[in-house]
Amino acid sequence: MKVDYSIFATLLILLLTFAGAGATLEETCDKVTSPSSATNLTYDFCLTSLQPIQGSREVDIKGLAGITINLSIYNFTYTRNKLGDLKSKETKQPAIDALQKCIDRFNEGDAYLKMAQTSLGTLRFSDALSSVRSAAGSSVVCDNAFYQRGIQSPVSFDTQNGYLLCNLAAYLIQLVA
């Protein structure tokens, strides 16, 4: 009986790859939040954002970047829907204007994130990075829309999370590129 060792070798390589991937998430969050990275991210934010996602412990850094872009899209969709609900109940024109500005920017940000997904999938890291950074700007513009009108943003927590998720995705893309 002849034994095909290539099957065993392939299985061994896959096993070793996935066995070593478990520490990738923690190691990656350490890299992202190290003092030399100069990011405004915390280890806890990185870990608590990615850890609950199924598969986050089995993927490489590119996979984590993809997961983070998806999380950003979910955040932007949730925030945009929340803004729409708030706008439908608002009666003061300055607040309505700020809410509409935010809705518009989150629509744009969502489109940028979808472009980032495509770019990451086709290994165009520079394009993915540019798109994610543009999306992050949506959160800043939204907060400024309220601030400039002297209004406290009702979505500041959501916009801050969106901004941080985009920054996390950007840093992960930089690690891959």
C-alpha positions in Angstrom: 0.0 0.0 0.0 1.4 3.4 -1.0 0.9 6.3 1.3 0.5 9.8 -0.1 2.6 12.0 2.2 1.5 15.2 0.5 -1.9 14.9 2.1 -0.3 14.6 5.5 2.0 17.5 4.8 -0.9 19.7 3.7 -2.9 18.8 6.8 0.1 19.5 9.0 0.6 22.9 7.4 -3.1 23.8 7.8 -3.1 22.6 11.4 0.0 24.7 12.3 -1.4 27.7 10.5 -4.7 27.6 12.4 -3.0 26.7 15.7 -0.8 29.7 15.5 -3.7 32.0 14.4 -5.3 32.0 17.9 -2.8 34.5 19.3 -3.0 36.7 16.2 -5.9 38.7 17.5 -4.1 39.6 20.8 -0.8 40.2 19.1 -2.4 42.4 16.5 -4.2 44.4 19.1 -0.9 44.8 20.9 0.7 46.1 17.7 -2.2 48.5 16.9 -2.1 50.0 20.4 1.6 50.1 21.0 3.1 53.5 21.8 5.0 53.4 18.5 1.8 53.0 16.5 0.7 56.6 17.4 -3.0 55.6 17.2 -5.8 56.8 19.4 -7.0 53.2 19.9 -6.9 51.2 23.1 -6.2 47.5 23.4 -9.6 47.0 25.0 -11.4 48.7 22.1 -9.5 46.6 19.6 -10.1 43.3 21.4 -13.7 43.9 22.4 -14.5 45.0 18.8 -13.0 42.0 17.1 -13.1 39.2 19.7 -16.9 38.5 19.6 -16.8 38.1 15.8 -16.9 34.5 14.7 -13.6 33.7 12.9 -11.6 36.6 14.2 -9.2 34.2 15.9 -8.6 32.2 12.8 -7.9 34.9 10.2 -4.7 36.8 9.4 -4.3 40.6 9.6 -5.9 41.1 6.2 -8.9 39.1 7.4 -9.1 41.2 10.6 -9.1 44.3 8.4 -12.0 42.9 6.4 -13.9 42.1 9.6 -13.2 45.7 10.9 -14.5 47.2 7.6 -17.7 45.1 8.0 -18.1 46.3 11.6 -17.6 49.9 10.4 -20.4 49.3 7.8 -22.7 48.0 10.5 -21.9 51.0 12.7 -22.5 53.4 9.8 -25.8 51.7 8.9 -27.0 51.8 12.5 -26.0 55.4 13.0 -27.6 56.5 9.7 -30.9 54.8 10.7 -30.7 56.4 14.2 -30.1 59.8 12.6 -33.1 59.3 10.3 -35.3 58.4 13.3 -34.1 61.5 15.2 -34.7 63.7 12.2 -38.3 62.5 11.8 -39.0 63.6 15.4 -37.0 66.9 15.4 -38.8 70.2 15.0 -36.0 72.7 15.2 -34.4 73.6 11.9 -30.8 73.9 13.1 -31.0 70.3 14.5 -32.8 69.1 11.3 -30.0 70.6 9.2 -27.3 69.0 11.3 -29.1 65.6 11.2 -29.4 65.8 7.4 -25.7 66.7 7.0 -24.9 63.6 9.1 -27.2 61.4 7.1 -25.6 62.6 3.9 -22.1 62.0 5.2 -22.8 58.6 6.6 -24.3 57.6 3.2 -21.0 58.7 1.6 -19.0 57.0 4.3 -20.9 53.8 3.7 -20.0 53.9 0.0 -16.4 54.5 0.9 -16.4 51.5 3.2 -17.9 49.3 0.5 -15.1 50.5 -1.9 -12.6 49.7 0.8 -14.0 46.1 1.0 -13.6 45.7 -2.7 -10.1 47.2 -2.7 -9.0 45.0 0.2 -10.3 41.9 -1.6 -8.4 42.7 -4.7 -5.2 43.6 -2.7 -5.3 47.3 -3.7 -4.2 48.3 -0.2 -3.6 51.9 -1.0 -7.1 52.3 -2.3 -8.6 50.5 0.7 -6.7 52.7 3.0 -7.8 55.9 1.3 -11.4 54.8 1.3 -11.4 53.9 5.0 -9.8 57.2 5.9 -12.4 59.0 3.9 -15.1 57.1 5.7 -13.6 58.1 9.0 -14.0 61.7 8.1 -17.8 61.2 8.0 -17.9 60.8 11.7 -15.9 64.0 12.2 -18.0 66.0 9.8 -21.2 64.8 11.6 -20.0 65.8 15.0 -18.9 69.2 13.6 -22.3 69.7 12.1 -23.8 69.7 15.6 -21.0 71.6 17.2 -21.1 74.4 14.7 -24.8 75.0 15.4 -24.2 74.9 19.2 -26.0 71.6 19.6 -24.9 68.6 21.6 -24.7 65.6 19.2 -27.2 62.9 20.0 -25.0 60.4 18.2 -21.6 61.3 19.6 -21.0 57.8 21.0 -21.9 56.1 17.7 -19.8 58.5 15.6 -16.9 58.1 17.9 -17.1 54.3 17.6 -17.4 54.6 13.8 -14.3 56.8 13.7 -12.3 54.4 15.9 -13.4 51.4 13.8 -12.3 53.1 10.6 -9.0 54.0 12.3 -8.6 50.4 13.4 -9.3 49.2 9.8 -6.8 51.7 8.4 -4.1 50.6 10.8 -4.7 46.9 10.0 -4.5 47.7 6.3 -1.2 49.5 6.9 0.1 46.4 8.6 -0.8 44.2 5.6 0.4 46.6 2.9 
